[in-house]
Amino acid sequence: VLHQGGHLDQAELLLRRALKGRTARLGTTHLDTLSAVHSLAACLLAPRRGRATGMPAEAESLARCAFSGRSAALGEWHPLTLASAACLADALQAQQKLDESEKLRRIVWEGQRLIHGSANPDARAAAESLAQLLEESGNLPEAERVQRRTALDR
């Protein structure tokens, strides 16, 4: 709630406390701990006063941990795993690590289509994120292909 309300410094502090407590009580691989890791990573990506991009390097490390842990516990195509993959892709893209981000965005898009179908808003949002990344990396023909395919899936 604090994160969504723009109180990012307070949210970060509380999320760090929650992560520390869950790690101590439940261990690093427990799904509740991984949820706290993911939430902190997402919070760290948000821009703050004096920072246009948040803290993508720390967010990358946390998102990588959440993605890896959720993949192992839930499988690659689980919605929570895909959410962590998208978070990791955001962190990588914020640091201009576009090749790795693209691979993850393609996984998220494929996963959302498998789970929900191509016309689902989550699948379309994943496609839009991929297309935006492709445009940013200069691959305009592929970005257009993804956008056309998404338009046909409506």
N, C-alpha and C positions, 0 to 999 in steps of 0.2 A: 504494500500500500504506500509506504514512504517512497519507494522507488518510482512508482507510477505517478505519485503526486509531486515529483520533482525534488524531493528532499533526499538527494543522493548521498550526501555525506553522512546523514543519520542512518540511511538504509545500509550503506556500506559498513558502518560500525556494527550495527545489529547483525548483519549477515556474517561478518567476520566472527562475532561472538558465537553465533549459532553454529557455524562451521567448526569452530574450535571445540565446542561442547559435543557436537555430534561425532566428531572424529574421536574424541577421548572416550565417549560412552559407547559408540557403535562400531568404530573402526572406519577405515578409509574406503572400504568396498561396499558398505551398507547403502541401500538405495536412498535412505533419508539423508545420509552424508553426501551422496552424489547429487542429490537435489539441492542441497545447500551450496555445493561447489558450483553447480550450474547457475544458481541464482546470483551468487557473488560475481561470477564471470559476466553475466548479463548486465549487472549493475555497473561494473567497472568499464563497460563499453560506452556507457552514456556520457555525453559531453557534460562538463562541469563549468562552473565559473572559472575563467582563466584558462580553460583547456577546451579546445575545439573537438578533440577526438576521444576523450576519456583516457583510459589506461590499457591500451590494446595488448601490450606485451604481457602484463600480468593476467589479463583476461584470457589470452591465448593459452597460457600454461594451465589455468584452471579449467577452461573449456576442453582442452585436450584430455585432462584427467576425467572430467565428467563424461565425455564422449567414449573414451576407452572403457571406463568402468561400466557405463550403461550398455555399451556394445557387448561386453562380456556377460553381464547379468541378464540382459533383456533381449539381446539379438540386435542385429544391424537395422532391422526394419521397424522396430518398436517406435511409437510416436515420441517417447521421451528421448530415445537415442537420436532420432532425427532432429529433435529440438536442440540437443547438445551439438550435433553436427552443424546445424545452422548457426549457432552461437560461435562455434570455432571458426566457421567460414567468415562470419562478420569480423572477428578479431584478426584473422589473417588478411582480409581485404583492407582493413583499416591500416595495416602495416605494409600494404602494397605487395603482399605475398599472393599474387593473383593466381598462379598456377595451382597451388595447393587449395586455395579457396574455391576455384572452379571445380576441382574434383569433388569436393564436399558438397557444393551446391548441386551438382549433378546427382549425387547420392540422395540428397534431400528431395529433389524434384521427383526422382524415380520412386523413392519410398512413399512420398505423399500420393503419387498416382496409384501405386499398388494398394495402399491402404484405403484411400478414399475415392479413387477414380479421378480422371483428368479434369472434370468440371468442378471439383471441390475447390472452395476458396483457398484452402491451405496449399493445394497442389498448384493453383494459379499464382499464389503469392511466391511459392518456391520458384516457379518458372520466371516470374518477374525479377526476382533477386538474381537468378542466373543470367537473364538477359541484360540486366543493368551491369553486372560484373563483366560480361562479354563486351559490352559497349565501352566500359572503362578501360579494358585491356586492348581495345582497338579491333576486336574481332566483330565488326559490324555485320557481315553476312550471317554468321552463326547466331548473333543476337536477334537478327530479323527472323531467322528460321525458328528459333524458340518462340518468339512472339507470335508468329503465324500459326504455329502448332497450337499454342495456347488459345488463340482466337478461334480456331476450328473446334476445340474441345468444349466450347461453351454450350 
